């Protein structure tokens, strides 16, 4: 009995599928996702230019 025999068997590797056929819906969906990502990046950039939204919360003084 070898050391690997008692453990979980590894599945055989499946060949990768080269299914590159895209229809109009897939192309439109990818284009829409790219536009949304670009809009989100632009919004993040604009928000970072304005500065922080909160000033740090409750400020504690040194005296009690």
HTML snippet that shows the backbone in 3Dmol.js (N, CA, C, O; Angstrom):
<script src="https://3Dmol.org/build/3Dmol-min.js"></script>
<div id="view" style="width:600px;height:400px;position:relative"></div>
<script>
const pdb = `
ATOM      1  N   UNK A   1       0.851  -1.171   0.000  1.00  0.00           N
ATOM      2  CA  UNK A   1       0.000   0.000   0.000  1.00  0.00           C
ATOM      3  C   UNK A   1       0.902   1.241   0.000  1.00  0.00           C
ATOM      4  O   UNK A   1       1.693   1.450   0.919  1.00  0.00           O
ATOM      5  N   UNK A   2       0.764   2.048  -1.039  1.00  0.00           N
ATOM      6  CA  UNK A   2       1.585   3.247  -1.127  1.00  0.00           C
ATOM      7  C   UNK A   2       0.909   4.405  -0.403  1.00  0.00           C
ATOM      8  O   UNK A   2      -0.255   4.308  -0.016  1.00  0.00           O
ATOM      9  N   UNK A   3       1.644   5.499  -0.220  1.00  0.00           N
ATOM     10  CA  UNK A   3       1.140   6.636   0.541  1.00  0.00           C
ATOM     11  C   UNK A   3      -0.010   7.363  -0.138  1.00  0.00           C
ATOM     12  O   UNK A   3      -0.890   7.885   0.548  1.00  0.00           O
ATOM     13  N   UNK A   4      -0.029   7.412  -1.455  1.00  0.00           N
ATOM     14  CA  UNK A   4      -1.064   8.160  -2.169  1.00  0.00           C
ATOM     15  C   UNK A   4      -2.334   7.350  -2.378  1.00  0.00           C
ATOM     16  O   UNK A   4      -3.374   7.904  -2.735  1.00  0.00           O
ATOM     17  N   UNK A   5      -2.258   6.079  -2.164  1.00  0.00           N
ATOM     18  CA  UNK A   5      -3.379   5.210  -2.497  1.00  0.00           C
ATOM     19  C   UNK A   5      -4.604   5.464  -1.611  1.00  0.00           C
ATOM     20  O   UNK A   5      -5.738   5.347  -2.076  1.00  0.00           O
ATOM     21  N   UNK A   6      -4.385   5.806  -0.356  1.00  0.00           N
ATOM     22  CA  UNK A   6      -5.492   5.974   0.565  1.00  0.00           C
ATOM     23  C   UNK A   6      -6.197   7.308   0.427  1.00  0.00           C
ATOM     24  O   UNK A   6      -7.317   7.458   0.915  1.00  0.00           O
ATOM     25  N   UNK A   7      -5.582   8.277  -0.218  1.00  0.00           N
ATOM     26  CA  UNK A   7      -6.156   9.612  -0.295  1.00  0.00           C
ATOM     27  C   UNK A   7      -7.172   9.765  -1.407  1.00  0.00           C
ATOM     28  O   UNK A   7      -7.559   8.800  -2.066  1.00  0.00           O
ATOM     29  N   UNK A   8      -7.586  10.987  -1.593  1.00  0.00           N
ATOM     30  CA  UNK A   8      -8.570  11.291  -2.628  1.00  0.00           C
ATOM     31  C   UNK A   8      -7.903  11.250  -4.001  1.00  0.00           C
ATOM     32  O   UNK A   8      -6.822  11.807  -4.186  1.00  0.00           O
ATOM     33  N   UNK A   9      -8.535  10.604  -4.940  1.00  0.00           N
ATOM     34  CA  UNK A   9      -7.988  10.499  -6.287  1.00  0.00           C
ATOM     35  C   UNK A   9      -8.176  11.815  -7.029  1.00  0.00           C
ATOM     36  O   UNK A   9      -9.232  12.440  -6.935  1.00  0.00           O
ATOM     37  N   UNK A  10      -7.142  12.240  -7.772  1.00  0.00           N
ATOM     38  CA  UNK A  10      -7.244  13.455  -8.563  1.00  0.00           C
ATOM     39  C   UNK A  10      -7.992  13.152  -9.854  1.00  0.00           C
ATOM     40  O   UNK A  10      -7.740  12.124 -10.482  1.00  0.00           O
ATOM     41  N   UNK A  11      -8.907  14.027 -10.260  1.00  0.00           N
ATOM     42  CA  UNK A  11      -9.594  13.804 -11.536  1.00  0.00           C
ATOM     43  C   UNK A  11      -8.653  14.075 -12.703  1.00  0.00           C
ATOM     44  O   UNK A  11      -7.712  14.861 -12.589  1.00  0.00           O
ATOM     45  N   UNK A  12      -8.915  13.427 -13.802  1.00  0.00           N
ATOM     46  CA  UNK A  12      -8.115  13.664 -14.997  1.00  0.00           C
ATOM     47  C   UNK A  12      -8.393  15.056 -15.521  1.00  0.00           C
ATOM     48  O   UNK A  12      -9.515  15.553 -15.426  1.00  0.00           O
ATOM     49  N   UNK A  13      -7.367  15.684 -16.077  1.00  0.00           N
ATOM     50  CA  UNK A  13      -7.549  17.034 -16.595  1.00  0.00           C
ATOM     51  C   UNK A  13      -8.352  16.974 -17.894  1.00  0.00           C
ATOM     52  O   UNK A  13      -8.073  16.169 -18.783  1.00  0.00           O
ATOM     53  N   UNK A  14      -9.353  17.846 -17.979  1.00  0.00           N
ATOM     54  CA  UNK A  14     -10.183  17.934 -19.173  1.00  0.00           C
ATOM     55  C   UNK A  14      -9.532  18.891 -20.164  1.00  0.00           C
ATOM     56  O   UNK A  14      -8.954  19.896 -19.750  1.00  0.00           O
ATOM     57  N   UNK A  15      -9.612  18.609 -21.445  1.00  0.00           N
ATOM     58  CA  UNK A  15      -9.066  19.557 -22.428  1.00  0.00           C
ATOM     59  C   UNK A  15      -9.859  20.853 -22.415  1.00  0.00           C
ATOM     60  O   UNK A  15     -11.073  20.852 -22.215  1.00  0.00           O
ATOM     61  N   UNK A  16      -9.146  21.968 -22.633  1.00  0.00           N
ATOM     62  CA  UNK A  16      -9.816  23.263 -22.630  1.00  0.00           C
ATOM     63  C   UNK A  16     -10.700  23.392 -23.863  1.00  0.00           C
ATOM     64  O   UNK A  16     -10.363  22.925 -24.951  1.00  0.00           O
ATOM     65  N   UNK A  17     -11.839  24.038 -23.657  1.00  0.00           N
ATOM     66  CA  UNK A  17     -12.777  24.241 -24.759  1.00  0.00           C
ATOM     67  C   UNK A  17     -12.449  25.548 -25.456  1.00  0.00           C
ATOM     68  O   UNK A  17     -12.271  26.573 -24.799  1.00  0.00           O
ATOM     69  N   UNK A  18     -12.369  25.525 -26.745  1.00  0.00           N
ATOM     70  CA  UNK A  18     -12.137  26.733 -27.525  1.00  0.00           C
ATOM     71  C   UNK A  18     -13.448  27.172 -28.155  1.00  0.00           C
ATOM     72  O   UNK A  18     -13.613  27.149 -29.374  1.00  0.00           O
ATOM     73  N   UNK A  19     -14.380  27.574 -27.292  1.00  0.00           N
ATOM     74  CA  UNK A  19     -15.699  27.991 -27.765  1.00  0.00           C
ATOM     75  C   UNK A  19     -15.707  29.511 -27.859  1.00  0.00           C
ATOM     76  O   UNK A  19     -16.166  30.191 -26.941  1.00  0.00           O
ATOM     77  N   UNK A  20     -15.210  30.032 -28.947  1.00  0.00           N
ATOM     78  CA  UNK A  20     -15.072  31.475 -29.122  1.00  0.00           C
ATOM     79  C   UNK A  20     -16.211  32.069 -29.950  1.00  0.00           C
ATOM     80  O   UNK A  20     -16.166  33.250 -30.294  1.00  0.00           O
ATOM     81  N   UNK A  21     -17.212  31.284 -30.270  1.00  0.00           N
ATOM     82  CA  UNK A  21     -18.302  31.817 -31.081  1.00  0.00           C
ATOM     83  C   UNK A  21     -19.198  32.702 -30.213  1.00  0.00           C
ATOM     84  O   UNK A  21     -19.810  32.228 -29.255  1.00  0.00           O
ATOM     85  N   UNK A  22     -19.268  33.982 -30.553  1.00  0.00           N
ATOM     86  CA  UNK A  22     -20.071  34.937 -29.809  1.00  0.00           C
ATOM     87  C   UNK A  22     -21.230  35.402 -30.682  1.00  0.00           C
ATOM     88  O   UNK A  22     -21.051  35.694 -31.864  1.00  0.00           O
ATOM     89  N   UNK A  23     -22.399  35.467 -30.100  1.00  0.00           N
ATOM     90  CA  UNK A  23     -23.525  35.998 -30.862  1.00  0.00           C
ATOM     91  C   UNK A  23     -23.705  37.473 -30.500  1.00  0.00           C
ATOM     92  O   UNK A  23     -22.944  38.029 -29.707  1.00  0.00           O
ATOM     93  N   UNK A  24     -24.711  38.086 -31.088  1.00  0.00           N
ATOM     94  CA  UNK A  24     -24.925  39.522 -30.909  1.00  0.00           C
ATOM     95  C   UNK A  24     -25.203  39.892 -29.460  1.00  0.00           C
ATOM     96  O   UNK A  24     -24.781  40.954 -29.002  1.00  0.00           O
ATOM     97  N   UNK A  25     -25.908  39.029 -28.733  1.00  0.00           N
ATOM     98  CA  UNK A  25     -26.220  39.314 -27.332  1.00  0.00           C
ATOM     99  C   UNK A  25     -24.948  39.353 -26.488  1.00  0.00           C
ATOM    100  O   UNK A  25     -24.795  40.220 -25.627  1.00  0.00           O
ATOM    101  N   UNK A  26     -24.027  38.401 -26.739  1.00  0.00           N
ATOM    102  CA  UNK A  26     -22.774  38.371 -25.986  1.00  0.00           C
ATOM    103  C   UNK A  26     -21.936  39.617 -26.263  1.00  0.00           C
ATOM    104  O   UNK A  26     -21.363  40.205 -25.346  1.00  0.00           O
ATOM    105  N   UNK A  27     -21.871  40.008 -27.516  1.00  0.00           N
ATOM    106  CA  UNK A  27     -21.097  41.192 -27.888  1.00  0.00           C
ATOM    107  C   UNK A  27     -21.696  42.438 -27.240  1.00  0.00           C
ATOM    108  O   UNK A  27     -20.966  43.277 -26.714  1.00  0.00           O
ATOM    109  N   UNK A  28     -23.018  42.559 -27.277  1.00  0.00           N
ATOM    110  CA  UNK A  28     -23.684  43.710 -26.672  1.00  0.00           C
ATOM    111  C   UNK A  28     -23.468  43.726 -25.157  1.00  0.00           C
ATOM    112  O   UNK A  28     -23.268  44.787 -24.565  1.00  0.00           O
ATOM    113  N   UNK A  29     -23.509  42.556 -24.542  1.00  0.00           N
ATOM    114  CA  UNK A  29     -23.313  42.464 -23.091  1.00  0.00           C
ATOM    115  C   UNK A  29     -21.892  42.887 -22.713  1.00  0.00           C
ATOM    116  O   UNK A  29     -21.701  43.628 -21.748  1.00  0.00           O
ATOM    117  N   UNK A  30     -20.902  42.420 -23.468  1.00  0.00           N
ATOM    118  CA  UNK A  30     -19.513  42.792 -23.180  1.00  0.00           C
ATOM    119  C   UNK A  30     -19.305  44.295 -23.354  1.00  0.00           C
ATOM    120  O   UNK A  30     -18.601  44.922 -22.563  1.00  0.00           O
ATOM    121  N   UNK A  31     -19.914  44.869 -24.385  1.00  0.00           N
ATOM    122  CA  UNK A  31     -19.798  46.305 -24.621  1.00  0.00           C
ATOM    123  C   UNK A  31     -20.427  47.086 -23.464  1.00  0.00           C
ATOM    124  O   UNK A  31     -19.873  48.085 -23.006  1.00  0.00           O
ATOM    125  N   UNK A  32     -21.584  46.623 -22.998  1.00  0.00           N
ATOM    126  CA  UNK A  32     -22.270  47.279 -21.889  1.00  0.00           C
ATOM    127  C   UNK A  32     -21.433  47.215 -20.614  1.00  0.00           C
ATOM    128  O   UNK A  32     -21.358  48.194 -19.871  1.00  0.00           O
ATOM    129  N   UNK A  33     -20.800  46.063 -20.357  1.00  0.00           N
ATOM    130  CA  UNK A  33     -19.955  45.908 -19.172  1.00  0.00           C
ATOM    131  C   UNK A  33     -18.740  46.831 -19.238  1.00  0.00           C
ATOM    132  O   UNK A  33     -18.341  47.403 -18.223  1.00  0.00           O
ATOM    133  N   UNK A  34     -18.150  46.979 -20.425  1.00  0.00           N
ATOM    134  CA  UNK A  34     -17.014  47.891 -20.594  1.00  0.00           C
ATOM    135  C   UNK A  34     -17.429  49.329 -20.309  1.00  0.00           C
ATOM    136  O   UNK A  34     -16.696  50.069 -19.653  1.00  0.00           O
ATOM    137  N   UNK A  35     -18.601  49.729 -20.800  1.00  0.00           N
ATOM    138  CA  UNK A  35     -19.092  51.090 -20.584  1.00  0.00           C
ATOM    139  C   UNK A  35     -19.354  51.337 -19.100  1.00  0.00           C
ATOM    140  O   UNK A  35     -19.040  52.411 -18.586  1.00  0.00           O
ATOM    141  N   UNK A  36     -19.927  50.350 -18.411  1.00  0.00           N
ATOM    142  CA  UNK A  36     -20.194  50.501 -16.986  1.00  0.00           C
ATOM    143  C   UNK A  36     -18.897  50.608 -16.198  1.00  0.00           C
ATOM    144  O   UNK A  36     -18.803  51.406 -15.266  1.00  0.00           O
ATOM    145  N   UNK A  37     -17.903  49.817 -16.561  1.00  0.00           N
ATOM    146  CA  UNK A  37     -16.617  49.862 -15.869  1.00  0.00           C
ATOM    147  C   UNK A  37     -15.940  51.210 -16.091  1.00  0.00           C
ATOM    148  O   UNK A  37     -15.334  51.763 -15.173  1.00  0.00           O
ATOM    149  N   UNK A  38     -16.043  51.736 -17.300  1.00  0.00           N
ATOM    150  CA  UNK A  38     -15.440  53.033 -17.606  1.00  0.00           C
ATOM    151  C   UNK A  38     -16.157  54.143 -16.825  1.00  0.00           C
ATOM    152  O   UNK A  38     -15.508  55.042 -16.289  1.00  0.00           O
ATOM    153  N   UNK A  39     -17.480  54.082 -16.761  1.00  0.00           N
ATOM    154  CA  UNK A  39     -18.245  55.083 -16.019  1.00  0.00           C
ATOM    155  C   UNK A  39     -17.912  55.020 -14.526  1.00  0.00           C
ATOM    156  O   UNK A  39     -17.811  56.057 -13.871  1.00  0.00           O
ATOM    157  N   UNK A  40     -17.743  53.829 -13.997  1.00  0.00           N
ATOM    158  CA  UNK A  40     -17.393  53.667 -12.587  1.00  0.00           C
ATOM    159  C   UNK A  40     -16.001  54.223 -12.308  1.00  0.00           C
ATOM    160  O   UNK A  40     -15.788  54.873 -11.284  1.00  0.00           O
ATOM    161  N   UNK A  41     -15.065  53.977 -13.196  1.00  0.00           N
ATOM    162  CA  UNK A  41     -13.710  54.504 -13.025  1.00  0.00           C
ATOM    163  C   UNK A  41     -13.720  56.031 -13.077  1.00  0.00           C
ATOM    164  O   UNK A  41     -13.030  56.682 -12.293  1.00  0.00           O
ATOM    165  N   UNK A  42     -14.499  56.604 -13.998  1.00  0.00           N
ATOM    166  CA  UNK A  42     -14.604  58.061 -14.080  1.00  0.00           C
ATOM    167  C   UNK A  42     -15.221  58.642 -12.811  1.00  0.00           C
ATOM    168  O   UNK A  42     -14.768  59.675 -12.320  1.00  0.00           O
ATOM    169  N   UNK A  43     -16.248  57.988 -12.280  1.00  0.00           N
ATOM    170  CA  UNK A  43     -16.897  58.459 -11.062  1.00  0.00           C
ATOM    171  C   UNK A  43     -15.939  58.391  -9.878  1.00  0.00           C
ATOM    172  O   UNK A  43     -15.931  59.292  -9.040  1.00  0.00           O
ATOM    173  N   UNK A  44     -15.129  57.331  -9.799  1.00  0.00           N
ATOM    174  CA  UNK A  44     -14.151  57.214  -8.719  1.00  0.00           C
ATOM    175  C   UNK A  44     -13.116  58.330  -8.810  1.00  0.00           C
ATOM    176  O   UNK A  44     -12.714  58.901  -7.796  1.00  0.00           O
ATOM    177  N   UNK A  45     -12.693  58.631 -10.021  1.00  0.00           N
ATOM    178  CA  UNK A  45     -11.692  59.665 -10.216  1.00  0.00           C
ATOM    179  C   UNK A  45     -12.244  61.032  -9.814  1.00  0.00           C
ATOM    180  O   UNK A  45     -11.551  61.810  -9.158  1.00  0.00           O
ATOM    181  N   UNK A  46     -13.480  61.328 -10.201  1.00  0.00           N
ATOM    182  CA  UNK A  46     -14.097  62.597  -9.849  1.00  0.00           C
ATOM    183  C   UNK A  46     -14.286  62.707  -8.339  1.00  0.00           C
ATOM    184  O   UNK A  46     -14.088  63.779  -7.767  1.00  0.00           O
ATOM    185  N   UNK A  47     -14.667  61.611  -7.694  1.00  0.00           N
ATOM    186  CA  UNK A  47     -14.890  61.618  -6.248  1.00  0.00           C
ATOM    187  C   UNK A  47     -13.579  61.813  -5.504  1.00  0.00           C
ATOM    188  O   UNK A  47     -13.550  62.461  -4.458  1.00  0.00           O
ATOM    189  N   UNK A  48     -12.496  61.259  -6.030  1.00  0.00           N
ATOM    190  CA  UNK A  48     -11.225  61.394  -5.330  1.00  0.00           C
ATOM    191  C   UNK A  48     -10.658  62.804  -5.463  1.00  0.00           C
ATOM    192  O   UNK A  48      -9.838  63.210  -4.639  1.00  0.00           O
ATOM    193  N   UNK A  49     -11.068  63.551  -6.465  1.00  0.00           N
ATOM    194  CA  UNK A  49     -10.588  64.913  -6.641  1.00  0.00           C
ATOM    195  C   UNK A  49     -11.205  65.863  -5.628  1.00  0.00           C
ATOM    196  O   UNK A  49     -10.583  66.859  -5.259  1.00  0.00           O
ATOM    197  N   UNK A  50     -12.404  65.573  -5.178  1.00  0.00           N
ATOM    198  CA  UNK A  50     -13.111  66.450  -4.243  1.00  0.00           C
ATOM    199  C   UNK A  50     -12.549  66.364  -2.839  1.00  0.00           C
ATOM    200  O   UNK A  50     -12.676  67.321  -2.076  1.00  0.00           O
ATOM    201  N   UNK A  51     -11.944  65.275  -2.480  1.00  0.00           N
ATOM    202  CA  UNK A  51     -11.406  65.113  -1.140  1.00  0.00           C
ATOM    203  C   UNK A  51     -12.240  64.137  -0.341  1.00  0.00           C
ATOM    204  O   UNK A  51     -13.220  63.591  -0.848  1.00  0.00           O
ATOM    205  N   UNK A  52     -11.861  63.915   0.897  1.00  0.00           N
ATOM    206  CA  UNK A  52     -12.593  62.941   1.708  1.00  0.00           C
ATOM    207  C   UNK A  52     -13.990  63.444   2.072  1.00  0.00           C
ATOM    208  O   UNK A  52     -14.202  64.642   2.263  1.00  0.00           O
ATOM    209  N   UNK A  53     -14.923  62.523   2.163  1.00  0.00           N
ATOM    210  CA  UNK A  53     -16.299  62.886   2.495  1.00  0.00           C
ATOM    211  C   UNK A  53     -16.476  63.105   3.992  1.00  0.00           C
ATOM    212  O   UNK A  53     -17.259  63.962   4.401  1.00  0.00           O
ATOM    213  N   UNK A  54     -15.763  62.345   4.811  1.00  0.00           N
ATOM    214  CA  UNK A  54     -15.868  62.493   6.259  1.00  0.00           C
ATOM    215  C   UNK A  54     -14.548  63.035   6.792  1.00  0.00           C
ATOM    216  O   UNK A  54     -13.486  62.810   6.213  1.00  0.00           O
ATOM    217  N   UNK A  55     -14.637  63.747   7.901  1.00  0.00           N
ATOM    218  CA  UNK A  55     -13.440  64.385   8.435  1.00  0.00           C
ATOM    219  C   UNK A  55     -12.767  63.551   9.511  1.00  0.00           C
ATOM    220  O   UNK A  55     -11.799  64.019  10.110  1.00  0.00           O
ATOM    221  N   UNK A  56     -13.219  62.372   9.778  1.00  0.00           N
ATOM    222  CA  UNK A  56     -12.533  61.518  10.748  1.00  0.00           C
ATOM    223  C   UNK A  56     -13.378  61.123  11.928  1.00  0.00           C
ATOM    224  O   UNK A  56     -12.885  60.415  12.806  1.00  0.00           O
ATOM    225  N   UNK A  57     -14.617  61.538  11.999  1.00  0.00           N
ATOM    226  CA  UNK A  57     -15.493  61.106  13.084  1.00  0.00           C
ATOM    227  C   UNK A  57     -15.350  61.940  14.327  1.00  0.00           C
ATOM    228  O   UNK A  57     -15.143  63.151  14.239  1.00  0.00           O
ATOM    229  N   UNK A  58     -15.456  61.315  15.497  1.00  0.00           N
ATOM    230  CA  UNK A  58     -15.415  62.009  16.777  1.00  0.00           C
ATOM    231  C   UNK A  58     -13.961  62.364  17.097  1.00  0.00           C
ATOM    232  O   UNK A  58     -13.074  61.512  17.051  1.00  0.00           O
ATOM    233  N   UNK A  59     -13.745  63.611  17.414  1.00  0.00           N
ATOM    234  CA  UNK A  59     -12.397  64.044  17.776  1.00  0.00           C
ATOM    235  C   UNK A  59     -12.313  64.119  19.302  1.00  0.00           C
ATOM    236  O   UNK A  59     -13.188  64.679  19.962  1.00  0.00           O
ATOM    237  N   UNK A  60     -11.255  63.549  19.835  1.00  0.00           N
ATOM    238  CA  UNK A  60     -11.079  63.518  21.279  1.00  0.00           C
ATOM    239  C   UNK A  60     -10.066  64.591  21.668  1.00  0.00           C
ATOM    240  O   UNK A  60      -9.047  64.780  21.004  1.00  0.00           O
ATOM    241  N   UNK A  61     -10.364  65.263  22.725  1.00  0.00           N
ATOM    242  CA  UNK A  61      -9.405  66.242  23.247  1.00  0.00           C
ATOM    243  C   UNK A  61      -8.467  65.533  24.220  1.00  0.00           C
ATOM    244  O   UNK A  61      -8.771  64.441  24.701  1.00  0.00           O
ATOM    245  N   UNK A  62      -7.349  66.147  24.499  1.00  0.00           N
ATOM    246  CA  UNK A  62      -6.382  65.556  25.412  1.00  0.00           C
ATOM    247  C   UNK A  62      -6.800  65.671  26.867  1.00  0.00           C
ATOM    248  O   UNK A  62      -6.325  64.909  27.708  1.00  0.00           O
ATOM    249  N   UNK A  63      -7.690  66.620  27.178  1.00  0.00           N
ATOM    250  CA  UNK A  63      -8.112  66.836  28.564  1.00  0.00           C
ATOM    251  C   UNK A  63      -9.365  66.030  28.865  1.00  0.00           C
ATOM    252  O   UNK A  63     -10.156  65.710  27.977  1.00  0.00           O
ATOM    253  N   UNK A  64      -9.523  65.709  30.152  1.00  0.00           N
ATOM    254  CA  UNK A  64     -10.736  64.981  30.571  1.00  0.00           C
ATOM    255  C   UNK A  64     -11.622  65.865  31.379  1.00  0.00           C
ATOM    256  O   UNK A  64     -12.687  65.435  31.821  1.00  0.00           O
TER     257      UNK A  64
END
`;
const viewer = $3Dmol.createViewer("view");
viewer.addModel(pdb, "pdb");
viewer.setStyle({}, {cartoon: {color: "spectrum"}});
viewer.zoomTo();
viewer.render();
</script>
